[in-house]
Amino acid sequence: MSKKTANKIIIFDLDGTLIHSIPDMCIAMNKTLEQFKLKSITEDKLQEFVGEGMLKLSENVLKFSGANLNLIDDFFLIYRKEYSENPYYLTTLMPGVKDILNHLLDKNIHINICTNKRQHIAEKILKLMNLFDNFDFIVGAKENIPLKPQRQMIDFICNQYDSDENEFIMVGDTKVDILAAKNAGISSAIVDGGYTNEDCKSLGADFYLNNISELKSVLNL
């Protein structure tokens, strides 16, 4: 594959940044909890555990439920199956996302996704939402690549572009995204209103966005 050339290049997180996926994740999680005869979880509580991948999410839910962590392997596999089969029933775009994606595409800005969601699930959701073809590269959780906040996912995307003049910016909603950007040596923007209970202004991003539409001013577009 020949490398692309570009100038300003955006790398988006997915959950809590571009899509509101908690409702479908919660349905799958509660089906899993039911199979293990464990108490159900609310969307608000589940949202606190999102951002570090499905295995960590499963572990945190088991801890919340007071279950034995020896169940983690089976619990994770069943949750992954439940969610993989039905990831897009109640999932919607986050506020302002449709507008900002259309704006960036109109300006010929290259956009990508770097997510700790499983690769095939991320691709499936984006295809069902008719968004898949808008992105140059989509990098999700799979074998042999560390999850954010490690830098490898971001490095993979950056390495697909030729020019040394490129300006990369990671746009996310949690400290995991900001730390990943810092580890990769690129700029970062934090979007308020996503999947974090922390004060977004305290997370050390280069840019703070009240909403994702403010990305236009950050990019001077």
Buried (B, 14 or more C-beta within 10 A) or exposed (E): EEEBEBEBBBBBBBBBBBBBBBEBBBBBBBBBBEEBEBEEBEBEBBBBBBBBBBBBBBBBBBEBBEBEEEBBEEBBBBBBEBBBEEBBEBBEBBEBBEEBBEBBEEEEBBBBBBBBBBBEBBBBBBEEBEBBEBBBBBBBBEEEBEBBBBBBBBBBBBEBBEEEEBEBBBBBBBBBBBBBBBBBEBBBBBBBBBBBEEEBEEBEBBBBBEBBBBBBEBBEE
